Structures are given as C-alpha cells and as structure tokens.
Amino acid sequence: MDITNLDAVNFFIVPLSFFLVILTLLLFQGIVVSVISRNIGKISVRHPYLFRAMNWWGIFIHELSHAITALATLNKVREFKVTSNRGYVIHSSNGRGFFQWLAGQLINVSPAFVPPIIAAFILKISGYIDSHGIFQYAGPFEPVSIISTLYLRSIPYVVKTLGWLFLNLDYSRVKNILLLLIFIFSFSAAKPSSINKKYGQEGDMQILIREFFRFPAYTILFFLLGIMFFWLLFKFDFQLFSTLIIFLILLPILSLFGLIFNYIFVTIVTIFDSSNKFHIIISFLVSIIVYGIMRQYIEKQYLINTASFCVLIGFLIISHANFSKRPPS
C-alpha cells in the first residue's frame, strides 16, 4: 500500500478512523458492563455468598488491572485491598513529566484492557485463537473505506470466530469449564470505578478526563506520538500493525462475550430458583445423558452443546410450569 501520496489531512484522519472504531467498541463495552453489573443483583437475596464471591472476584480483577499496569509502568504498589463491596490500589510515582502522566492515564484505563488481555492470553496458550490473517485490508486507504472494512468485515469475523469457538468447545473437559467460568465471572471488572463520596474517591473515568484537560500539552503530545507510532509501524512492519489492530478490536469483543455469559449465568440461576431440587437434578441428568448419547453419534460439537443446553433449560421450564399448575394439597 502506497502511503507517500497522503495529504496532511489524511495523515491525521486515517489513524483517527481506526481509533474511532476501537473507541465505539469500548463505549459499547462500557454500556453493556454497566447494565450487566446491575443484573448480578438479581441473585443477591437468595444467593448472598455467590453474590459476594462474584463481586469480590470482579473487584479483585479490577484492582489487579490497576496494580499490574502500575508495576508495568515502573511505579510502586503501596497498598492493595479488595473486599466484596469495594477495593483500591495505592501506588507511588517514580517520575515526573509526560511519561509519568502517561503512566497514570494507562493505570486509570487499565480495567478496560487487562481482563480481556488475560483472557486472550489464556485462549492463545490453549491454542484456541490465532489473530493472524483476520485483518487483511485491500481497499483504498481512506477513512470511509477503513471504517466500513472494520465494521463490515473484521469485527463480524472476530465475533463469528469467537462465537463458533465457544459453541464448539467440548465442555466435558475441565479446562474448558474453567475457561467458561473465567469468562462468566471476570468481565464485570471492566466497569470503571465510579465516584465514591463516602471514601472521598474519584472514579477512573473522572480522573482520566480531568488529567486530559489539566495537562493539554501532554494530551497533544500523546496524540502526535500516537499518530507517528501508527505510521512508523504501518510502514516498517505491516504484519505487526495488522496484528495490533485486530488485537485492539478483539479485547472489547472478548469482554462483551464474557458479559453475555455473565448475563446467561444469572438468568439460569434465577430459573433454578423457581424450580425445586428434584426438577433441577432430573434436568441435569437428562441433559448429561443427551450430551453423552449425541457424542457417540454426532461429530459437530456445537449441535451437542446446543441440544444439551436446550434440554436442560427446556426441562426446567416445562417441569416448573407443570408443577405450578398443580393445586395445593
């Protein structure tokens, strides 16, 4: 791809086109995580221990994201505290100026990126994903074409690839069950912490925005360095460039899958709550039998998983409906 004929406007707008797509994914992730995090409250009354455990894990991953990023940017973590309803990380800076400002901004935004990075690493070492070849851009290198390619080709491809991955996993294997649990419990951590007046704390996003406006020169410098890095990487290592772009797209989509699994989990727990233990045991046994029988005769794992899950939920709903219609004895 020839970039020597780019004018001054496109020099800035082309990188911003990629940024716009990634930013919209992150905003959508933020909206979904805000909704899903409230959804967990549905099980708080009947399952207080599970509710507190899920809250604790989400807060732990959130604060761990801050701590990991602080250490990665050469800051010291002075205090790390997590409970089932709140947590915080206190870190001390080891420098001044632009780089310390940038480190602080990365620490603030880290919960949106570190949890899916951990999940992507687990998927990678498990041999489940390969980012090479997803982003193959062949159209004109101008904003409209870039945005349409990412929205209409790359993002749908990532969603389809991840969807088929989870549908086709063999959930009779322990490592796949553990992988599913990680996705169910970890991604509520992607929600930025909010203002806590009781403890005098500002939220992650409030600090992030305040620092951008407080140091406009650093903000402009960050913007210019980002554009220069974009073009240098594009020109000298397009393979790494394309891998980085698809990785940045992959992260919020991984979070969205985790949040969807979290919603399904809470919904299933709610369905269990409306059923008696006998119906739950029978439904589980029937779904396991269906899973085992289908594995002997069908090679397509997604059919086995879908049928077993539908049998489980179907039996619970039908048995609950029949049970609720019986007149009291």
N, C-alpha and C positions, 0 to 999 in steps of 0.2 A: 504494500500500500504506500502510495506516494504522499507524503505529508509536506513536501517542500513548497507546495503552492498554497498552503494555508494562509489566509489573511489574518490580520491582527484580531478581528472579531472572533473568528472560528478558533483561533489559538486559545481563547478563554472559554468559548461556549461549548466546544466539543468535550473537554473534561467535565464541565458542569452538567452536560447531558447524562453522562454516566453517574455523576453524583446525584442528580435529580431522581433517577430510577432507584438507586440504593436508598436515598432518603425517604421516598414514598413507601418502600418496603418496611423501613424502620418505623415510620409513623403508623403504618397499618399494624405492625407488630405491637407497638405501644398501646393502641386502642384495644386490640384483642387481649393483651395480657391484663389490661385494666378490668375488662369485663370478666375474664376467666378467674382472676384472683378473687373477685367478689362471689363467683359461683361456688368456690370452695366452702363458703359459709353455710351452704345448704346442709352440710353434714355435721356442722359444729355441735348441734344439740344432741343428736343420737350417737355420735362418734367423737367425743371430745378428745380422746387420746390420738386417734387418727388425724383429726383436725390439727391438733397441736404439733404432731410429728411432721405433717406436710408443711405447716407454717415454718417450723424450725428448719427443715431441710431447705426450703426456698430462701429463707433469710440467711442461712449458712452459705449457700452458693452465691447469693448476692454479695455478702460481705467478703467472701473468699475472692470474688472477682476484683473487688477494690484492693485487697491485700496483695494478690498476685501481681496486679498492674503496678502497685506501689513498689514492690520489690523489683519488678522488671525495669522500672524507670529509675532505679538506684536510690529509692527512698527507703527509710527505715519504718517498719511497722512497730509502733509503740504499744498499742493495745488492740486486742481483737476480742469482741464479745458478741455472743449470739444467745438469744432466748427464743421461746416460741412466739413471742409477740413483737420483739424488736431486736436490733443489733446495730453495731457500729464498729468502725475501724478508725483508729487514730494513728496517723503517720506523720513523720517529720521530714521536712525537705532538706536535701543535701546541696542545694544550689540556689541560684537566683537567675533572674532574667527570663529570656524567651523559653529556654529549654525546661526550666522548672515550671513555667506557666503551662507549657505543652504537656508536661507530665501530669500536672494537676487536672487538666482537661481530659486526658486519657483515663485517669483514675475515676473521674466523675462518670464517664460514659461507659466504663468497662462492663457493668452488668448486662448491657445490651449485646455484648460481643463474647465475653469469656465463657458463659454457659454453652452457647452453640459451638464455640471453638472446641471445648472439651468433648461435646457430643460428636463433632465432626472427626476429632482425633480418634475416638473410640470406633466410629464407623470405618475410618481409614485403616487402622491396625487390624480390624476384624475382616478387612477385605471386602467391605460392602459397597464402598463408593470409590469412584475414580473421576476426578474433576477434569482430566484431560479430554479435549475434544468437545466439551459442551459449548464453549463459546468459539464459534468459527464464523467470524464476520467477513462477509464478501461484498457488501453493498457500498455505496458512496459514504465516505467518512464525513458526514454532516449530521447535525443534531436530530432532525426528524427521523432520518433513516436509522440512526443509532438507537433512539428511544423505541421506535417501532420494533426493531430487531430484538432488543432486550425483552420488551413486554410480550411480543407475539411469538418469539422463538425460544430464547434462552430461559426465561422464567417458567413458561409452561413445561419445557423439557425437564427442568430441575424438579418441579412439582410432580410431574409424571414419574420421573425416575425414583424419587423418594417414596411416592405413593405405592408403586409396584414393589419397591424394596420391602416396605413394612407389610404389605399384603402377602408377600411370598416368603416371609421368614417362617422357619419351622419352629413354632412355639412349644414344641415338646422338648426343645433343647434349653438347658438352664441359662446359657449365656444370652439367648435371645429374650428370655423372660426378664433377665436383669437389664438388658438394653431397653426394653419397653418400660420398665419401672423408672429408669433414669429419665426417659422422656416424659413420663407421666408426672414426676414429682419435681423436676429441676427447673422448668422454664417459667414458673411464676416468679422466679428470681430476676427475670429480665425486666420487671417493672422498676422504674427509677424510684428511689426512696422519696417520700414527699416531705413537706414542711411539718415538723413536729414542734408545735409551740410549747408543749409541756416540758420538753427537754432542751428547748432553745436551738433546735437543729434546722438548718435549711435543707431542702431537697436537692437531689443530684442535678436535676434539670435547672432548678433555680440558680444554683452555683455556676453551672456550665454557662448559662445565658449571661449571668452577671459578669463573669470573667471575660466573655467576649466583648461586652460593651465597656468594661472597665479598662481594658488594655487594647484599644483599637489598632495600635501599631502592630502588636503581636498577632492580632486577628488577620490583618492584611498580609503580614509576613507569612503566616501559616497558609493562607490562601495561595500566595505566589509560589511558595515552596512546593505545595501540593501539585500545582499545575506543572512546575518544572519536573518534578519527580514523575508525573504522569507521562510527559512526552519523552523523557530520557528512557524510562522503562519500555515504552511503546517502541521506540526507535532501535534500542540495542538488544532487547530480549522480549520479543512478542509472545513467546510461549509462556514466560513468567507473567507477562502483562495479562494475557487471557486467563491464566490460572487464578491470578489475584482478583480479577473482575468477577469471575464466576464464584470464587470463594466468598467475596463480599455479598454476592446475591444469595449464596447458599445459606449463610448464617441466619438471617431473619426468617427464611423459609423453614429451616430446621426448628427455629423457635415456634413458628406457627404450628408445625406438626406436633410438637410437644404440648402446646397449649390445647390443641384439639383432643389429643389423647387424655389430657387432664380433664377436660370437659366430659368426655365419654366415661371416664372412670367415675367421676362424681355422679353422673346420671345413672350408671349401673348400680352404684352403692345406694342411691335413692330408690331404685327399683327393688333391690334386695330388701330394703327397709319395709316395703309394702307387701313383702311375701313372708310366709312362715319358713322355719328352718327346713321342714320336710320338703317343701317345694323347691327350695334352693338346692338341697342335696340331690334330689331327683333330677333337676335341670342340669346340674353339673355332670352327674353320672351319664345322662343321655348324651350330652354334648361331647363328653370324652369318648363314649362308645362310637358316636358318629365320626369323630376325628380318627379314631383307630381303624374303623372299617374303611373309611374313604382313603386312608393312606395306603391300604393294601391294593386298591383298585384304580386310584387316580393319581397321576403324576403331577398335576398342576396344583401347587401348594395354595394358591390364592383361592381356589374353589373349596379346598378342605377347610381353610381358616374361615372363610365367609360362611360356609354352611354350618360349621360348628358354633360360631358366634350367634348366628341367627336362630339356631336350635335352642341355645342357652337362653337368650332373651325371649324368644317366642314361647317357650315352655313356662317361663316365669310369668309372662303377661297373661297367657291363657289360664294357667292354674290360679293366678290371683283373681282373674275375672270370674272364674267358676266358683272359687272359694267365697268371694264377696257376695255372690248371688244366693248362697245357701241361707236359709232362715236360721236365726239363732236357736240353739237347742235349749 
